[in-house]
């Protein structure tokens, strides 16, 4: 693990504390009366239609927009999207900070992890967001975690965005390691576990070349935030992130020691402090590249509600 230690030693550890709230177990909430939930649809290049939910800050004039997407391989239902937009902290933090907030999904692709349909859906949603009332199309940013992080990195090479942020991106997908035809010694389908345990076996010269080709297409600044808990860290720290850092792009990487993988959409005791710190770093990063700056809501327009364990969006 010497390469991991050397790599981590060159990264800044995130240690800022939040300013929007001090109660660790409370999340922000903006009423639907103040910011109604709207549904939009977008048609991908192959005709597939996908959905997202949108919430607008109470403000006049043009505003930036943030596209937020989940991880995994399966499409979220409209109820799940609405629940996330209304009851999860990350969308509420962005809404309170003055962003038009979009929570989007994409078609299920677990049967073929390398199929392009999910990326096509996300790209179509981004273009739809740019046409929304009040959105400055030059001030659209995107964020995703895990599999959604992989998709957002691909979006950075497929669409025009002001900046992107990713949490523990799924390099297993981005770099083409996980495929529908990947089999073990007895013909069994290989999942993420063996790849995370021995990435050197799977991150071949072909995968390295594919990774470099994709990274070469990135056309906006990138922020990667990452914990040091999940099994994917060996693949990301030793293989993927060094490739990203060497791609000649505007890249910032920040490590969050002890932070688990799924806190942005799934509740855990004390998660709000961690989610808030990551949000604040990412939002500061986004603002550096936004032609149109967000206009935060008034403090009286943001409530703080309990975020008990087990409260999250379930597939």
JONORWO-V525549 format. One record per pair of residues at least 24 apart in sequence whose C-alpha atoms are under 8 Angstrom apart, sorted by the first residue. I is the first residue (numbers start at 1). GAP is how many residues later the second one is. D is the distance in Angstrom with one decimal. If there is no record, write none. Layout:
# JONORWO-V525549
i=(I | I)
gap=(GAP | GAP)
d=(D | D)
This chain:
# JONORWO-V525549
i=(3 | 4 | 4 | 4 | 7 | 7 | 8 | 8 | 11 | 11 | 11 | 12 | 12 | 12 | 13 | 13 | 13 | 13 | 14 | 14 | 14 | 14 | 15 | 16 | 17 | 17 | 18 | 18 | 18 | 18 | 21 | 24 | 24 | 24 | 24 | 25 | 25 | 25 | 25 | 25 | 25 | 25 | 25 | 26 | 26 | 26 | 26 | 26 | 27 | 27 | 27 | 27 | 27 | 27 | 27 | 28 | 28 | 28 | 28 | 28 | 28 | 28 | 28 | 29 | 29 | 29 | 29 | 29 | 29 | 29 | 29 | 30 | 30 | 30 | 30 | 30 | 30 | 30 | 31 | 32 | 34 | 34 | 37 | 37 | 41 | 41 | 42 | 42 | 42 | 42 | 43 | 43 | 43 | 44 | 44 | 44 | 44 | 45 | 45 | 48 | 49 | 50 | 50 | 50 | 50 | 50 | 51 | 51 | 51 | 51 | 51 | 52 | 52 | 52 | 52 | 52 | 52 | 52 | 53 | 53 | 53 | 53 | 53 | 53 | 54 | 54 | 54 | 54 | 54 | 55 | 55 | 55 | 55 | 55 | 56 | 56 | 56 | 56 | 57 | 57 | 57 | 57 | 57 | 57 | 58 | 59 | 60 | 61 | 62 | 62 | 62 | 62 | 63 | 63 | 63 | 63 | 63 | 63 | 63 | 63 | 63 | 63 | 63 | 64 | 64 | 64 | 64 | 64 | 64 | 64 | 64 | 64 | 64 | 64 | 64 | 64 | 65 | 65 | 65 | 65 | 65 | 65 | 65 | 65 | 65 | 65 | 66 | 66 | 66 | 66 | 66 | 66 | 66 | 66 | 66 | 67 | 67 | 67 | 67 | 67 | 67 | 67 | 67 | 67 | 68 | 68 | 68 | 68 | 68 | 68 | 68 | 69 | 69 | 69 | 69 | 69 | 69 | 69 | 70 | 70 | 70 | 70 | 70 | 70 | 70 | 70 | 71 | 71 | 71 | 71 | 71 | 71 | 72 | 72 | 72 | 73 | 73 | 73 | 73 | 73 | 74 | 74 | 74 | 74 | 74 | 74 | 75 | 75 | 75 | 75 | 76 | 76 | 76 | 80 | 80 | 80 | 81 | 83 | 84 | 84 | 84 | 87 | 88 | 88 | 88 | 89 | 89 | 89 | 90 | 90 | 90 | 90 | 93 | 93 | 94 | 95 | 95 | 96 | 96 | 96 | 97 | 97 | 97 | 97 | 98 | 98 | 98 | 98 | 99 | 99 | 99 | 100 | 102 | 111 | 112 | 112 | 113 | 113 | 113 | 113 | 114 | 114 | 114 | 114 | 114 | 118 | 119 | 119 | 119 | 122 | 122 | 123 | 123 | 123 | 126 | 136 | 138 | 138 | 138 | 138 | 139 | 139 | 139 | 139 | 140 | 141 | 143 | 144 | 145 | 145 | 146 | 146 | 147 | 150 | 153 | 154 | 154 | 156 | 156 | 156 | 156 | 157 | 157 | 157 | 157 | 157 | 157 | 158 | 158 | 160 | 160 | 161 | 161 | 162 | 162 | 162 | 162 | 162 | 163 | 163 | 163 | 163 | 163 | 164 | 164 | 164 | 164 | 164 | 165 | 165 | 165 | 165 | 165 | 166 | 166 | 166 | 166 | 167 | 167 | 167 | 168 | 168 | 168 | 168 | 168 | 169 | 171 | 171 | 171 | 172 | 174 | 175 | 175 | 175 | 175 | 175 | 175 | 176 | 176 | 176 | 177 | 177 | 177 | 193 | 196 | 196 | 196 | 196 | 196 | 197 | 197 | 199 | 199 | 203 | 211 | 212 | 212 | 215 | 215 | 216 | 218 | 219 | 220 | 220 | 221 | 221 | 221 | 222 | 222 | 222 | 222 | 223 | 223 | 223 | 223 | 223 | 223 | 224 | 224 | 224 | 224 | 225 | 225 | 225 | 225 | 225 | 226 | 226 | 226 | 226 | 227 | 227 | 227 | 227 | 227 | 227 | 227 | 228 | 228 | 228 | 228 | 228 | 228 | 229 | 229 | 229 | 229 | 229 | 230 | 230 | 265 | 265 | 266 | 266 | 266 | 266 | 266 | 267 | 267 | 267 | 267 | 267 | 267 | 268 | 268 | 268 | 269 | 269 | 272)
gap=(235 | 230 | 233 | 234 | 230 | 231 | 229 | 247 | 242 | 243 | 244 | 241 | 242 | 243 | 241 | 242 | 243 | 244 | 240 | 241 | 242 | 263 | 262 | 261 | 256 | 260 | 255 | 258 | 259 | 262 | 283 | 246 | 247 | 248 | 249 | 244 | 245 | 246 | 247 | 248 | 281 | 282 | 283 | 246 | 278 | 279 | 280 | 281 | 61 | 62 | 245 | 277 | 278 | 279 | 280 | 61 | 64 | 65 | 68 | 274 | 275 | 276 | 277 | 57 | 58 | 60 | 63 | 273 | 274 | 275 | 276 | 56 | 62 | 65 | 66 | 271 | 272 | 273 | 271 | 54 | 24 | 267 | 45 | 48 | 84 | 87 | 79 | 82 | 83 | 86 | 78 | 81 | 82 | 76 | 77 | 79 | 80 | 75 | 79 | 73 | 72 | 55 | 56 | 57 | 71 | 75 | 27 | 53 | 54 | 55 | 74 | 26 | 29 | 50 | 51 | 52 | 53 | 73 | 28 | 29 | 32 | 49 | 50 | 51 | 31 | 46 | 47 | 48 | 49 | 30 | 40 | 45 | 46 | 47 | 39 | 43 | 44 | 45 | 38 | 39 | 41 | 42 | 43 | 240 | 239 | 236 | 74 | 73 | 72 | 73 | 74 | 230 | 35 | 36 | 37 | 71 | 72 | 73 | 76 | 229 | 230 | 231 | 232 | 34 | 35 | 36 | 71 | 72 | 73 | 75 | 76 | 77 | 226 | 228 | 229 | 230 | 34 | 35 | 36 | 37 | 64 | 70 | 71 | 74 | 75 | 76 | 28 | 33 | 34 | 35 | 36 | 74 | 75 | 76 | 77 | 34 | 35 | 36 | 37 | 59 | 73 | 74 | 75 | 76 | 33 | 34 | 35 | 36 | 74 | 75 | 76 | 34 | 35 | 36 | 74 | 75 | 76 | 79 | 34 | 35 | 74 | 75 | 76 | 77 | 78 | 195 | 73 | 74 | 75 | 76 | 77 | 78 | 74 | 75 | 76 | 35 | 36 | 37 | 40 | 74 | 32 | 33 | 34 | 35 | 36 | 241 | 30 | 31 | 32 | 33 | 29 | 30 | 239 | 233 | 234 | 235 | 24 | 230 | 181 | 228 | 229 | 225 | 176 | 177 | 224 | 175 | 183 | 186 | 174 | 185 | 186 | 189 | 183 | 186 | 189 | 201 | 202 | 200 | 201 | 206 | 197 | 198 | 199 | 200 | 196 | 197 | 198 | 199 | 195 | 196 | 197 | 35 | 27 | 69 | 67 | 68 | 60 | 65 | 66 | 67 | 59 | 62 | 64 | 65 | 66 | 33 | 32 | 35 | 36 | 29 | 33 | 32 | 35 | 36 | 33 | 156 | 24 | 152 | 153 | 154 | 150 | 151 | 152 | 153 | 150 | 145 | 24 | 25 | 24 | 25 | 24 | 115 | 26 | 24 | 65 | 60 | 64 | 61 | 62 | 63 | 64 | 57 | 58 | 59 | 60 | 61 | 62 | 59 | 60 | 59 | 60 | 58 | 59 | 58 | 59 | 124 | 127 | 128 | 57 | 58 | 59 | 123 | 126 | 56 | 57 | 58 | 59 | 122 | 57 | 58 | 59 | 60 | 117 | 56 | 57 | 58 | 59 | 57 | 58 | 59 | 56 | 57 | 58 | 59 | 93 | 55 | 64 | 65 | 69 | 63 | 37 | 28 | 32 | 33 | 35 | 36 | 65 | 31 | 34 | 35 | 25 | 26 | 30 | 38 | 35 | 36 | 37 | 38 | 39 | 34 | 37 | 35 | 36 | 36 | 32 | 31 | 35 | 29 | 32 | 31 | 31 | 30 | 29 | 30 | 28 | 29 | 30 | 27 | 28 | 29 | 30 | 28 | 29 | 30 | 31 | 59 | 62 | 27 | 28 | 29 | 30 | 28 | 29 | 30 | 31 | 53 | 27 | 28 | 29 | 30 | 28 | 29 | 30 | 31 | 32 | 33 | 34 | 27 | 28 | 29 | 30 | 31 | 32 | 28 | 29 | 30 | 31 | 32 | 30 | 31 | 47 | 48 | 44 | 45 | 46 | 47 | 48 | 40 | 41 | 42 | 43 | 44 | 45 | 40 | 41 | 42 | 39 | 40 | 35)
d=(6.3 | 7.4 | 6.0 | 5.9 | 7.1 | 7.7 | 8.0 | 7.9 | 6.7 | 6.3 | 7.0 | 7.7 | 5.8 | 6.9 | 6.1 | 5.4 | 6.4 | 7.7 | 6.4 | 6.4 | 5.9 | 8.0 | 7.8 | 6.4 | 7.7 | 6.0 | 7.2 | 6.0 | 5.7 | 7.0 | 7.9 | 6.1 | 7.6 | 5.6 | 5.3 | 7.4 | 5.6 | 7.2 | 5.8 | 7.6 | 6.2 | 5.6 | 7.2 | 6.7 | 5.7 | 5.1 | 4.5 | 5.3 | 7.7 | 5.5 | 6.5 | 5.5 | 5.5 | 6.4 | 5.9 | 6.0 | 5.8 | 6.5 | 8.0 | 6.4 | 5.7 | 4.7 | 6.4 | 7.3 | 7.2 | 7.6 | 5.9 | 5.8 | 5.1 | 5.9 | 6.7 | 7.7 | 6.7 | 7.8 | 7.3 | 6.6 | 5.3 | 6.3 | 8.0 | 7.9 | 6.9 | 7.8 | 7.3 | 7.8 | 7.3 | 7.8 | 7.4 | 5.6 | 5.4 | 6.2 | 7.2 | 6.1 | 7.9 | 5.5 | 5.2 | 7.5 | 5.2 | 6.6 | 7.7 | 7.5 | 7.4 | 7.0 | 6.0 | 7.2 | 6.3 | 7.7 | 7.5 | 6.3 | 6.4 | 7.6 | 7.7 | 7.8 | 7.0 | 6.5 | 5.5 | 4.1 | 6.3 | 7.5 | 6.4 | 6.5 | 7.1 | 5.6 | 5.4 | 6.5 | 7.8 | 7.1 | 5.6 | 4.5 | 6.6 | 7.7 | 7.3 | 5.9 | 5.3 | 6.7 | 7.1 | 7.3 | 4.7 | 6.5 | 6.0 | 7.2 | 5.7 | 6.6 | 6.2 | 6.9 | 7.1 | 7.3 | 7.8 | 6.0 | 4.4 | 5.5 | 5.6 | 7.3 | 7.5 | 6.5 | 6.8 | 5.8 | 5.2 | 5.7 | 7.6 | 6.1 | 6.8 | 5.9 | 7.6 | 7.9 | 5.4 | 6.3 | 5.8 | 5.8 | 7.8 | 4.8 | 5.7 | 7.8 | 7.3 | 6.0 | 6.5 | 6.0 | 5.2 | 4.4 | 5.9 | 7.3 | 7.6 | 6.2 | 7.6 | 6.5 | 4.8 | 6.4 | 7.6 | 6.4 | 6.3 | 5.3 | 6.1 | 5.8 | 4.9 | 5.4 | 7.3 | 6.5 | 4.8 | 6.1 | 6.9 | 7.3 | 7.5 | 6.3 | 4.5 | 6.2 | 7.6 | 6.0 | 4.9 | 6.2 | 6.0 | 5.0 | 5.8 | 5.9 | 5.3 | 6.1 | 6.6 | 5.0 | 7.3 | 5.7 | 7.8 | 7.1 | 6.1 | 6.2 | 7.8 | 7.4 | 5.2 | 7.6 | 7.2 | 5.6 | 5.1 | 4.4 | 4.4 | 7.2 | 7.2 | 5.4 | 7.2 | 5.6 | 5.5 | 5.0 | 7.7 | 7.1 | 7.7 | 6.7 | 4.1 | 6.5 | 6.7 | 7.9 | 5.9 | 5.3 | 5.0 | 4.9 | 5.9 | 7.5 | 6.9 | 6.1 | 7.4 | 7.9 | 7.7 | 6.8 | 7.4 | 7.7 | 6.3 | 7.9 | 7.6 | 6.5 | 7.0 | 7.4 | 7.6 | 7.8 | 6.5 | 7.3 | 7.8 | 7.0 | 7.9 | 7.5 | 7.9 | 8.0 | 7.9 | 5.8 | 5.2 | 6.7 | 6.6 | 6.7 | 4.3 | 6.3 | 4.7 | 4.6 | 4.2 | 6.0 | 5.7 | 7.5 | 7.9 | 7.3 | 7.9 | 6.3 | 6.3 | 4.9 | 6.8 | 6.4 | 5.5 | 6.4 | 6.9 | 6.7 | 7.5 | 6.0 | 7.7 | 7.7 | 6.0 | 7.3 | 7.1 | 7.7 | 7.5 | 6.5 | 7.4 | 6.7 | 7.9 | 6.9 | 6.5 | 7.5 | 6.8 | 7.9 | 8.0 | 5.1 | 6.0 | 6.0 | 7.9 | 7.1 | 7.9 | 7.8 | 5.8 | 7.8 | 4.7 | 8.0 | 7.1 | 5.4 | 7.6 | 7.2 | 7.7 | 7.7 | 5.1 | 6.0 | 6.3 | 7.0 | 7.4 | 7.9 | 4.6 | 4.0 | 5.8 | 7.5 | 7.7 | 7.3 | 7.6 | 7.9 | 6.4 | 6.1 | 7.4 | 7.7 | 5.9 | 6.2 | 5.2 | 4.9 | 6.0 | 6.1 | 6.6 | 7.2 | 6.5 | 5.1 | 6.4 | 7.5 | 5.8 | 4.7 | 5.9 | 7.7 | 6.5 | 7.8 | 6.3 | 5.0 | 6.3 | 6.0 | 4.9 | 5.7 | 7.2 | 6.4 | 4.9 | 7.0 | 7.3 | 7.8 | 7.5 | 6.6 | 6.4 | 7.9 | 7.1 | 8.0 | 5.6 | 7.2 | 6.3 | 5.0 | 8.0 | 6.1 | 7.4 | 7.9 | 6.2 | 6.7 | 6.9 | 7.9 | 5.9 | 5.3 | 7.8 | 6.7 | 6.0 | 7.3 | 7.7 | 7.4 | 5.5 | 7.7 | 7.7 | 7.0 | 7.1 | 6.7 | 6.4 | 6.4 | 7.3 | 7.8 | 7.8 | 7.2 | 7.0 | 4.7 | 6.0 | 7.9 | 6.2 | 4.8 | 6.3 | 5.9 | 4.8 | 5.9 | 7.8 | 7.1 | 7.4 | 7.6 | 6.2 | 4.7 | 6.3 | 5.9 | 4.9 | 5.8 | 7.2 | 7.4 | 7.8 | 6.4 | 4.9 | 5.9 | 5.7 | 4.7 | 5.5 | 6.2 | 5.0 | 6.4 | 7.0 | 7.3 | 6.9 | 5.5 | 6.0 | 6.8 | 7.8 | 7.7 | 5.9 | 6.6 | 5.9 | 7.5 | 6.6 | 6.2 | 5.8 | 6.1 | 7.1 | 6.8 | 4.5 | 6.3 | 7.8 | 7.4 | 7.1 | 5.1 | 5.3 | 5.3 | 5.4 | 7.5 | 4.8 | 6.6 | 7.0 | 5.4 | 7.8)
